[in-house]
Amino acid sequence: MSSGAAVTATGSRRWVGLFFISLGVALIIVDSTIVNVAIPSIISDLGIDSTQAQWVQEIYTLIFASLLLMWGRLADQWGRRRLFVIGVLVFMVASLLAARSADGNLLILARALQGVGGAMMLPTSLSLLNAGFRGRDRGIAFGIWGATIGGTAALGPLLGGWLTTSFSWRWAFGINLPLGVAVVIGLLLLVPESKDDDADRGLDWIGALLSAVGFGGVVFGLIEGRNLGWWRAKDDLSFFGAGWPWRISPVVVAFVLGVAALAVFVAFERGRNRRHRVAMLDLSLFGIRSFRNGNIAAAIVSLGEFGIIFALPLWFQNVAGYSAFQTGLALLPLAAGSFVASGLGAALGQRRGAIFVVRVGILLELVGVAGLGIFIRPDSTWLTTSPLLFVYGIGVGFATAQLTGVVLADVPLARSGQGSGTQSTARQVGSALGIAILGTVLFASLGSRLDDTLTGFAQLGAEQRTALVAAVKDSAGSIIPSLNADPRTAPIGAAAETAFSDATRYSALTAAAFLLIGLLASRSLGSGRAKSIKGEASPDGYGVGAISRSEE
């Protein structure tokens, strides 16, 4: 396929093909959350320590975020369907290794390999949609893609809780095998290949390495800051048995390395662009107003979006007393709202424009998250949270899909892999930053509130109070049910429940503040009314290739 052209399937084949693309996306999104509820069983079965358990959860996100840009670029050269299929196969092999893991280190390695496969798939899925759909159908396709992202993020805990409780934690990975086979067959039969035949051959390996190190360092620092120390290393810090030799935190080292690598990456790519050599990133894309401002808005919105998913499952299980499966059920309204929005968003976008839908979506997210920050109490139930999560889910479905359409609206089809990879990376970095900030708010306020309350317990000395606060924080609240079970410590458990509920509310209100910033940032996207540079309107309202742009 030559630059700027698209190969599209016809009739119902496109929509069935979209189902299999969305199923592949669902696999990688679910796997970012499914392990959270399976980790206690993994610890018990494999006998891994807390450091290994942490890496089982976080290595996937770290590898995933660091490679998105690279694979998005290579998809344009190698073929988007081909790379997506390779990504699914890598993901399946990694899932088999994870399901068969006999120790923690092998499971960590398998999770890292899953991150490689997932990074191949996510930006490539957007490129396939951008190449395969036109007109009104493109808005609907992006809506389904966005609903998949938002909905399956909430389905992960439900699926993980059911599989772990009813079968084994190994099935949380094993289920990816039959689903992966279905995705591969569906893509090969129903989704046409597309790539940029006019692109220069060759690979920018230095650019790929710099981008991976840069984004990997930044995301590592954001994920691990609370655990390893933002500035000074925590006492007796070690990695897989090897002690950390310096007093300064490894988070600082990671940030410095990551930012320096990204600075060199930009300078290096600018030089390659200027000399018209093959580059990992065409920096001229940031001269496109919708692309530049859309990525900024996407990062800010992601910061407020999925950070709250970090806090809520902990509150449901440790304060409300729900099981892992019940927690998944309690989060279902979020998924339901996101899927409802997939159809409504496309229709509304046709009438009012994509950017209007983005703003409505962010506003609904803001209402839902702020409501959680106002109404959550220790005695709250799913009846309190469900309506708010449903509203929030509709907002996610609106904003995620339509903002993606805005970001890619004016990106030439030949460079849609680069555009998709950049957009996915912006979202992942924003999400990691959100989890870092909201996690810090959650645990800092938990410790402060609980310490203030326990000061009034005359029977507790200063050392006992400090130890109890540390135990609640370090266990992420999982010690609360055992405190409640013992009549002697039940008052302390009640105090911890109140403190954890307050901390969850503060975390939600912080997320709402970032969503408000994202709503304000969406003003930079313009009116959302597409117009042609040559005076010819875009048929889909999003723009096609480099023909149209957002109105200034």
Secondary structure, DSSP 4 states (H G I P E B T S, - for coil): --TT------THHHHHHHHHHHHHHHHHHHTTTHHHHHHHHHHHHH---HHHHHHHHHHHHHHHHHHHHHHHHHHHHH-HHHHHHHHHHHHHHHHHHHHT--SHHHHHHHHHHHHHHHHHHHHHHHHHHHHH--HHHHHHHHHHHHHHHHHHHHHHHHHHHHHHHHT-TTHHHHTHHHHHHHHHHHHHHHS-----TTSPPS--HHHHHHHHHHHHHHHHHHHHHHHH-SSBPPTT-EETTEEP--SB-HHHHHHHHHHHHHHHHHHHHHHHHHTT---SS-GGGGGSHHHHHHHHHHHHHHHHHTHHHHHHHHHHHHTS---HHHHHHHTHHHHHHHHHHHHHHHHHHHHH-HHHHHHHHHHHHHHHHHHHHHH--TT--HHHHHHHHHHHHHHHHHHHHHHHHHHHTTS-GGGHHHHHHHHHHHHHHHHHHHHHHHHHHHHHHHHHHHHHHHTT-TT--HHHHHHHHHHHHHTTTTTHHHHHHSTTTHHHHHHHHHHHHHHHHHHHHHHHHHHHHHHHHGGGG----EEETTS---SSSS--TTSEEE--
